[in-house]
Amino acid sequence: MLFPANSWITRLQAPVRDLGPYAAIALTLPGGTLVALSLWALRHRGWFVAHRRVLAEVALLGVGLVVPG
């Protein structure tokens, strides 16, 4: 029988294992954060295609915040 404390640990294991290689790249390479984000985006491009409208709106909002006037 699993205790409640073990159930959240079990649910957290898979995402942490998926992020491990990206974290290693980000921490060891110069500019590794950009490399890791690019590799992650390449691997999950189906998600980006499904959410491209939301991503475009977020990008426009970000540009609007960074570039005044």
C-alpha positions as a printed NumPy array, in Angstrom:
array([[  0.   ,   0.   ,   0.   ],
       [  1.337,   3.399,  -0.965],
       [  1.251,   6.188,   1.522],
       [  0.191,   9.676,   0.367],
       [  3.777,  10.943,   0.689],
       [  4.963,   8.299,  -1.782],
       [  2.274,   9.064,  -4.349],
       [  3.463,  12.62 ,  -5.01 ],
       [  7.034,  11.407,  -5.244],
       [  5.996,   8.81 ,  -7.797],
       [  4.106,  11.407,  -9.859],
       [  7.116,  13.746,  -9.792],
       [  9.708,  11.19 , -10.913],
       [  8.863,  11.095, -14.643],
       [  8.978,  14.879, -15.277],
       [ 12.226,  15.201, -13.319],
       [ 13.781,  12.372, -15.341],
       [ 12.697,  14.072, -18.57 ],
       [ 14.235,  17.395, -17.523],
       [ 17.521,  15.913, -16.305],
       [ 19.429,  15.938, -19.619],
       [ 18.247,  19.476, -20.381],
       [ 19.395,  20.663, -16.965],
       [ 22.807,  19.072, -17.503],
       [ 23.174,  20.86 , -20.851],
       [ 22.025,  24.166, -19.364],
       [ 24.473,  23.952, -16.473],
       [ 27.571,  22.737, -18.334],
       [ 27.621,  24.555, -21.678],
       [ 28.153,  28.269, -22.154],
       [ 24.807,  29.497, -23.451],
       [ 23.431,  26.139, -22.415],
       [ 20.066,  27.538, -21.437],
       [ 19.376,  28.556, -25.02 ],
       [ 20.65 ,  25.222, -26.332],
       [ 18.525,  23.284, -23.837],
       [ 15.407,  25.345, -24.621],
       [ 15.979,  24.852, -28.342],
       [ 16.354,  21.091, -27.948],
       [ 13.257,  20.922, -25.751],
       [ 11.25 ,  22.947, -28.272],
       [ 12.433,  20.711, -31.1  ],
       [ 11.369,  17.608, -29.209],
       [  7.951,  19.066, -28.298],
       [  7.12 ,  20.84 , -31.558],
       [  3.683,  19.196, -31.71 ],
       [  2.753,  21.101, -28.557],
       [  3.96 ,  24.346, -30.129],
       [  1.895,  23.763, -33.262],
       [ -1.203,  23.16 , -31.152],
       [ -0.634,  26.322, -29.08 ],
       [  0.853,  28.676, -31.678],
       [ -1.86 ,  31.346, -31.3  ],
       [ -1.34 ,  31.596, -27.545],
       [  2.444,  31.666, -27.997],
       [  2.143,  34.461, -30.575],
       [ -0.005,  36.508, -28.199],
       [  2.449,  35.988, -25.337],
       [  5.35 ,  36.976, -27.597],
       [  3.564,  40.162, -28.673],
       [  2.793,  41.008, -25.069],
       [  6.439,  40.445, -24.127],
       [  7.659,  42.675, -26.948],
       [  5.158,  45.311, -25.894],
       [  6.517,  45.254, -22.357],
       [ 10.158,  45.368, -23.411],
       [  9.87 ,  48.01 , -26.149],
       [  8.167,  51.094, -24.742],
       [  5.992,  53.389, -26.808]])
